[in-house]
């Protein structure tokens, strides 16, 4: 679950990525925001996305307004756990600041069970493991 802060402005776009142990983008797990014309606002992610050309249609959903919550499901390969990988949540709002690492969650058994506070538009992220 993702909870947004009560920021002023339009709906936020959020990109959730799997980051490897060296800090490199490995995979896009989810994009909140379907209008592709705004994807270039995610400077770090977009640069990588342009090279990889991932198919995003199956991993996109609605953008998130200030104060709103979003509940999304995505799959994390168990082989990535406790190997230095992390989830990165990037956020952008039109005509406002871009947060390249609004939330980062290490892929460890302990970290994925805790609520992680955001640094920008995200108030917090709480993951739940589905069996």
C-alpha positions in Angstrom: 0.0 0.0 0.0 1.2 3.5 -0.9 -0.1 6.5 1.0 0.5 10.0 -0.5 1.1 13.2 1.5 -1.3 16.1 1.2 0.9 18.0 -1.2 -0.4 20.8 -3.4 -0.7 20.1 -7.1 -1.9 17.6 -9.7 -1.9 13.8 -9.4 1.5 12.2 -8.9 3.1 9.7 -11.3 4.9 6.9 -9.4 7.4 4.4 -10.9 8.3 1.3 -8.9 11.6 -0.3 -10.0 13.8 -3.2 -9.0 17.3 -1.9 -8.4 20.3 -4.4 -8.3 23.1 -4.5 -5.8 25.2 -2.1 -7.9 22.4 0.5 -7.9 21.4 -0.1 -11.5 17.8 -0.4 -12.8 16.9 -4.1 -13.5 13.2 -4.0 -14.1 10.1 -1.8 -13.9 7.6 -3.4 -11.6 4.8 -0.8 -11.8 4.0 2.6 -13.2 1.2 4.7 -11.6 0.2 7.0 -14.4 -0.8 6.0 -18.0 0.0 9.1 -20.0 3.3 8.3 -21.6 4.0 11.9 -22.5 4.9 12.6 -18.8 7.3 9.6 -18.4 10.3 11.7 -19.4 9.8 13.6 -16.1 11.4 10.6 -14.4 14.9 11.5 -15.5 16.8 8.6 -14.0 14.2 5.9 -14.9 13.4 7.3 -18.3 17.0 7.3 -19.4 17.2 3.6 -18.5 13.7 2.8 -19.9 14.8 4.3 -23.3 17.7 1.8 -23.5 15.7 -1.3 -22.3 12.4 -0.5 -24.0 10.4 -2.5 -21.6 6.8 -3.2 -22.4 4.8 -1.3 -19.8 1.2 -1.9 -20.8 0.7 -4.7 -18.3 2.3 -2.8 -15.4 0.6 0.6 -15.5 -2.3 2.0 -13.6 -3.9 5.3 -12.5 -1.8 8.1 -11.1 -2.3 9.0 -7.4 -3.7 12.3 -6.0 -2.6 14.1 -2.9 -3.7 12.3 0.3 -4.9 9.2 -1.6 -3.9 5.6 -1.2 -3.0 3.1 -3.9 -3.0 -0.7 -3.4 -1.1 -2.6 -6.1 0.2 -6.1 -6.6 3.5 -6.9 -8.2 5.8 -9.9 -8.2 9.3 -10.0 -6.7 11.5 -13.0 -7.6 12.5 -14.7 -4.3 16.1 -15.1 -5.7 16.5 -11.3 -5.3 15.9 -11.4 -1.5 18.8 -10.6 0.7 21.2 -10.2 -2.3 21.5 -6.4 -2.1 18.5 -5.6 -4.3 15.9 -2.9 -3.4 12.7 -1.4 -4.5 12.8 2.2 -5.6 9.7 4.4 -5.7 10.2 7.5 -7.9 7.7 10.3 -7.9 6.9 13.3 -10.1 4.2 15.9 -10.2 3.7 18.3 -13.1 5.6 21.6 -12.7 7.0 20.5 -9.3 10.0 18.6 -7.9 11.0 15.1 -9.1 12.1 12.7 -6.4 14.4 10.0 -7.9 14.3 8.0 -4.7 11.2 9.0 -2.8 11.2 5.6 -1.1 13.8 2.8 -1.2 13.1 -0.5 0.4 15.9 -3.1 0.7 14.8 -6.6 -0.3 15.3 -8.2 3.1 12.8 -10.3 5.1 12.8 -7.6 7.8 12.6 -4.5 5.6 9.7 -5.7 3.5 7.5 -6.2 6.6 8.0 -2.6 7.9 6.3 0.7 6.9 8.9 2.9 5.1 8.4 6.7 5.1 8.8 8.7 1.9 11.0 11.8 1.3 8.7 13.6 -1.1 5.1 13.1 -2.3 4.9 9.6 -0.7 4.0 9.6 3.0 4.8 5.9 3.4 4.8 2.5 1.7 3.8 -0.7 3.4 4.4 -4.0 1.6 2.5 -7.3 2.4 3.7 -10.6 1.2 1.0 -12.7 -0.5 1.4 -16.4 -0.1 
